[in-house]
Amino acid sequence: MFALAATVMASAWLVSAQEQDNNAYHPHGAFAFIRTGERTPLIRPGPAVLTALGANQMYTLGSNFRTRYITGLSPNGLGQEHIAGMSPNILNNEQILVQTLDRQYLVSSAQAFMQGLYPPLAIANGTGSGDLLADGRALNFPLNGYQYANVQSSGELDPESIFLSGTQNCPIAQRDGLNYFTTDKFLETKAVNEDFYKSLSLDWFEGNIRQDQLDYTYALDIADYLTYQYAHNSTIYRRLANDSTYAGVYDKIHHLADEQAWYRYGNTSSSSTDADNQAIAGKTLAAVILGQFQKLIIDKNGGGDTTDMSYPLTFFFGEQDPIMSLISLMMADFRDDNFRSIPPYGSAIVFELFSTGTNVAFPKDEDNLWVRFYFHNGTSFENNQLIAFPIFGNGPSRTDMPWSEFQDMFSRIMMNSLSEWCTTCSSPSLFCWGVDNANITLVLPARSQKYKVTPAVAGVIGAIVTLVVAGLLFAVAMLVGGVRLHRNPRSKKSELGGFKGSAKLASDPDLSLTKNAAAPAGIVSFGNGDQKKGHERVGSWELRQKEFGPRSGNMTDESRRGSFDAIDAVASRPVEPHERV
């Protein structure tokens, strides 16, 4: 686990948020990726759920973010750097983007966090968001003015899910992460700690881990389970915390899990290749961070797209792997080994876009914009501030990066497009089927001022519109003007004659034809010499499947006329008299 709390005060190169003069530091936007609050173990039967402890962790974190960016003086666990223009009391969903995966514990984490960010507000105090009815009554929202945040959740079928978990449905990322299990380092660590894992009590895992799984191979599952048990099972807590027989066991379990997680999700600074596919979750996260700031800058300067909103505050909720991957890609773990650890529940990485000076307004010149990276260690608020860290190999005095440099460095580590992710991952996701060779950009081009449609895309759109319009006009002509399609048979004319000509047979008393006696589209005549058979009504709704052929697409799979054989037999059979008494 992160041990940053003990090293913060001793690290002279760490820059605190409070060291800035509030009159000179002006944040304009922030992006935070937050690890879920405490949840039940993932390997337990059934879906994992947020615990009451986890909900309170998220609520407290939301309250501290409120003090930092929105309004108020307390709680003051993250400092105070208010963003100008933020609605202080009534939630404005157009100012905040909240995104999660569609998992119960993540959605619930976001909801609990937003309760702290914008707590309930009753209309009785004159500033609430309730309704004033026609009869003069004031009506609050339920729960004394609960404010409903727009929490967007993405499932596996949503392209947006790659921003929250780039390894989901990415076989290549999963494969490269699991390559660690083939290394000498893994085999050595496994052998050294074999007796340690076998000494753990199987009862601690409630039958969800087998005896043969008490092994370094399952270090992440073991640590995840014992983290929950340590907080909720008093017997296990006393044994691990007070029993000298198990002294240091709990910490060692987490240390080994940290090591494995770093090799599986990070380890980019010492990677032997440039691909770093095990860190794809960090690459997609980098893309959305850069994209959010780019849109904010363009909108602030009046050149944005009104249909594509930017948000001063963005909060993503997920698991530890995107955090560890991005930290490794930014080389933050190169200077501090504490970053090679699983962040505790409620941890957050935060990026702030800011300017300095006496002018509070958003700067017109991008050269006056800066970006700073912060890390918040779980539920630890004793420092009363966010802690800034240098990234991309910068020294202790360079925690602030010029916007142009930040944009350049992030463009090097990020995943550039959805098609690149689909191709790199060899992903089976449904949304990848239509993006082969497509240039669907995840972030805006540098210094882009307008959103343009390429000539190729415009041509496709024009062709589709033309076909749709032509189809609609033809459908109207068929319905209103009586226009029909027909095929002129090559066989010789029927000698039956009649006012409908050869198109109407004796077996068709119910057949209605147009004035020129042409058979309507979908009615096909089958002749064989002079033998006449009844018409086949291929176009009827009951037989629509037959009209369009077999489902398999192979016309040899089933006979087009198979369902009509019995009808033809009856129609061609001579009338036979029957005498009945």
Order of alpha helices (4+ residues) and beta strands (2+ residues): alpha-beta-beta-alpha-beta-alpha-beta-beta-alpha-beta-alpha-alpha-alpha-alpha-alpha-alpha-alpha-alpha-beta-alpha-alpha-beta-beta-beta-beta-alpha-alpha-alpha-beta-beta-alpha-alpha
